[in-house]
Amino acid sequence: MTGLGAVFRPQLPPERLRAVARTADETGLEELWLWEDCFREGGISTAAAALAWTERVRIGVGLLPVPLRNVAITAMEAATLHRMFPGRAVIGVGHGVQAWMGQVGARAESPLTLLREHLDALRALLRGERLTTSGRYVRLDDVGLDWPPPAPVPVLAGATGPRSLRLAGEAADGIVLTASTTADGVRRARALVDEGREAAGRSADPHEVVVYLLAATGPDAAARLRAELLKEEGPDPDPTLGVAGDAGTVAKAVERLADAGADTVILQPTGDEPDPEGFVRFVAEEVRPLVP
């Protein structure tokens, strides 16, 4: 079965999260994803709150920008969430938006090197290993978690370019693709990830492909979707990006991504979605039954 979820976008104030998270839990939504976009809301703080307010929905963080975070802190926070809320937190890390990283003095000269070092160290620490390493960016001296997760914790990586996608296959347990990814883009991404997995001898390991899908419903859905695509993709956006319409129309768009290789599709409302709780309810109660 294709996994399905929704995004709580950080254009909403943090105080709105409680009602949206509880709606997700009450309606049976599988996953609610949060973003750590500069300079809006912290990914771990919002995830911890959402997990505490709910009982069963999985909470994803996509993504934590690694230039902002010492890997030991990332590991400590991820392990804490998994010990308090076993199996319900999904952690993704990525390069971060380079302009934002520059604004805070954290822009890496080699984002790819940093991401590889961060992934290798993070996954080792979450496995309960003690680690000493001296990389270009990640330096640890006999570091181990006192409270590692009791079970394996998958770490996902955000990736777009070919080198990052291959790296995700080599060093991560899954990938997160942006809403700018078409079905053909998912196929290409999956092929590049598989190249990385094969190169690292990890072809037999599970590797989840998560992709965001911009979606809108309601009487003004098409206009809101078009406005967001023009803003994010430019004057001539790919017509296959995003979906506007009723549950059946949205479900068909989800299936196209699943057929292309996505394991989980996370529906991303437009930034001006007028009813975030209603959007979550729509995904859980109307779209989910139509997605195999």
FENGIBEL-V532349 format. One line per field, one symbol per residue. ss: DSSP state (H for helix, E for strand, - for the rest). phi: phi as a letter, one per 20 degrees, with the letter a starting at -180 (. if undefined). psi: psi as a letter, one per 30 degrees, with the letter a starting at -180 (. if undefined). A space follows every 50 residues. Layout:
ss=???
phi=???
psi=???
This chain:
ss=--EEEEEE-----HHHHHHHHHHHHHH---EEEE--------HHHHHHHH HHH----EEEEEEEEHHH--HHHHHHHHHHHHHH----EEEEEE---HHH HHH-------HHHHHHHHHHHHHHHH----EEEE----EEEEE------- ----EEEE---HHHHHHHHHH--EEEE-----HHHHHHHHHHHHHHHHH- -------EEEEEEEEE----HHHHHHHHHHHHH---------EE--HHHH HHHHHHHHHH---EEEEEE------HHHHHHHHHHHHHHH--
phi=.ffbbbdefffefgfefgfffffgffengfbcdcddefcdcfffffffff ffecdcfedddcbefffecffffgfgffffffffcgmddcdccafnffff fffdmdfefcgfffffffffffffffeneeccbcefcdcccldbefcfff cgdfdecfbcfgfffffgffcddrcddffedefffffffffffffffffe mdfeffbeddcecfbbcofdgffffgfffffedofcfgfeembcqeffff fffffffffepfecddfdfffdgfbgfffffgffedegfedf
psi=kkkkalkjkgfkleffeeeeeeeeeefgkekkklkikkidkkeeeeeeee eeflefkkjkjjljjfffkkfeeeeeeeeeefeeikgfkjkklaelkeee eefgggkkeieeeeeeeeeeeeeeeffglkkkkiaeejjkjhklkfilkf lkjkklkkkeleeeeeeeeeflgllkklfgjleeeeeeeeeeeeeeeeeg hgffkkjkjkkkjkkkllfgeeeeeeeeeeeefafilkffklkkaaeeee eeeeeeeeffgkekkjkjllfgkfieeeeeeeeefeeeffj.
